[in-house]
Amino acid sequence: MSTTFRAMIVAAALGAAAAPLLAAVAPTPQAQNAPTAVSIDNFTFTPQTLTVKAGTTVTWANKDDIPHGIAWMKNAFTKSKALDTDDTYALTFTTPGSYQYFCYLHPHMTGTVVVEAATGDAAQ
Amino acid sequence: MSAFGRDDGVSRRKVLECMTWAGTGVLWTISGGVPHALGLIDQAVAQEADSLTFLQISDSHIGFDKPANPNALGTLEEAVARINTLPKRPAFMIHTGDISHLSLASQFDDADRIISKTRLDVHYVPGEHDFLDPEQKFYRERYGRGTKGAGWYSFDVSGVHFVGLVNVLDLKAGGLGFLGAEQLAWLEDDLRGRSASTPIVVFAHIPLWTVYSEWGWGTDDSAQALSYLKRFGSVTVLNGHIHQVMQKVEGNVTFHTARSTAFPQPAPGAAASPGPMKVADDKLRSLLGIADVTFKQGEQRLAIVDTPLQA
C-alpha cells in the first residue's frame, strides 16, 4: 500500500502543476524524488548504479527489440523471467547492501542496486 | 501475421543502411591455411562426387516479429526452400542455435515444422534464446536426446569428426560465452586418441573466437577448447549468434560464422548496440541466408559457401 502511495506521489512530483499538492502531502521529498526505475536500452542498464532506500521497489523496463533477463550475483535474488520488448520486472529491496546483477542472455550487460538503510521520516 | 513492406521511419532506416555490413556470398576454399575467394556464390560450385557436403543454418529466432523482420517464420521458410533446391543435396544439416526467440513450445513447434521440410537429419546446438523457459527443459527434451551435460555431443560422418558444444549457459557477469570445466573435460577426452589427420568440425552458438568482446561476441574459456584442437591438421569452427558472415583463419583452424535466417545485426561497433538491424525491405534478404560446407576427400581443405536468401 505504502509503496503504491509513494509511487503515485513520485509520478505527481514529475509534473510542475503538482507542486502545490506535493508540498501539501509529502513529508520527505528527498527520498520520494529518488528514481526507482532502470531502463534497458541499447543493451545497457540505465542508470548503471541505482541507489535507493530499503523498502523501495525498483522496476526494470526492456526498451530493446531483443529479450533480456536479470540474474543476481551470488544468487542474491531469483532471476527474472525473460523480458521481451516492453516487459517489466520489479523487485522490492528490504535489506541494505550493494546488489550486482547482469543480463543472463548478454552477460556483458551489468548493473548495481545500492540499498541504503531506510531512515525514519522523523530523521529527515 | 504481419505483412512485409512496413516502413518504420526513413531517417532511422537510412542511418542503419549506412551500417550494413557488405557481406555478399563468397565461396572460400582453404588451402594450406590461406583463404582464397573463388568467386561470387551464384557462380559456385562444381561439386565432386567424392565430397561430403553439409548445411548450416542458424539463428532462426522463431517468434521474432519486430521491425527488423516482422516475419521470421517466412524467411525461415524461404531458407528451407533454398535448401531444397541446392544443386547438391547436403548429407545433413547443423543448426547453430537460437531456434526460437523466447523458448516457447509453440516457437519450437513452428521451427520444427518448417525445418522438417528439408527432410534432412539436423544436429542442433542451443543458443541463449533456447533456454528461456522457466525449467530450461524444452530444448533438452526436443534436441538433447543422447547428448551429454547441457547438450554437447560428437559424431562422425565420412571420416570427419563433428563436435557440438554448448556455450550459452551459466554465463558469468561481465563475461562472454562459457563452456565450463565439465564440458571442457569431456572435449579433451572426446578428442584423445583421434588421429591428427582427422578433419574436425566444431560447432557452437556463440563464436569460439573473440569477434568483439564489447558486445559479448566471444567465449570466455574457448582458448582451453582450442588448445585441445591444436594438433589436428584441419579444424573448422562454425558459429552463429552474430547474424553476419565473418571468417578468420588461425594456423590450421578456420573460424566462420553464418548468417541468421531471421534478422541482421550490425558489424562490430557500427551501431550503439548489437540489437536487430532494420534495413531497407529490399535489402533484408541479402543479409539473411544459409551456409553449405564441403569437404573434398583426400584434400585438407574445405569450401564454405554462404548463400543469401536473395543476392
Contacts between the chains, C-beta under 8 A, distances in Angstrom:
chain1	res1	chain2	res2	distance
A	42	B	272	4.6
A	42	B	273	3.9
A	42	B	275	6.8
A	43	B	215	7.4
A	43	B	273	4.1
A	43	B	274	6.4
A	43	B	275	6.6
A	44	B	273	7.3
A	64	B	273	7.4
A	64	B	275	5.5
A	65	B	66	4.1
A	65	B	67	7.2
A	65	B	68	6.5
A	65	B	275	5.6
A	65	B	276	4.9
A	66	B	275	5.4
A	66	B	276	6.3
A	67	B	101	7.3
A	67	B	102	6.1
A	67	B	129	7.2
A	67	B	132	6.9
A	69	B	132	7.2
A	71	B	173	7.8
A	73	B	173	5.7
A	81	B	132	7.9
A	81	B	134	6.9
A	82	B	102	5.9
A	82	B	103	7.4
A	82	B	132	4.1
A	84	B	102	6.3
A	85	B	66	6.7
A	100	B	173	6.5
A	101	B	173	7.6
A	102	B	171	7.9
A	102	B	172	8.0
A	102	B	173	3.8
A	102	B	174	6.7
A	104	B	128	7.9
A	104	B	171	6.1
A	105	B	128	4.7
A	105	B	129	7.3
A	105	B	132	7.9
A	105	B	171	7.9
A	106	B	128	7.9
A	106	B	216	5.3
A	107	B	171	4.1
A	107	B	172	5.9
A	107	B	173	5.8
A	107	B	174	6.4
A	107	B	175	4.9
A	107	B	176	7.3
A	107	B	216	6.6
A	108	B	174	6.4
A	108	B	175	7.2
A	108	B	176	7.1
A	108	B	213	7.4
A	108	B	214	7.1
A	108	B	215	6.9
A	108	B	216	4.1
A	110	B	173	5.5
A	110	B	174	5.5
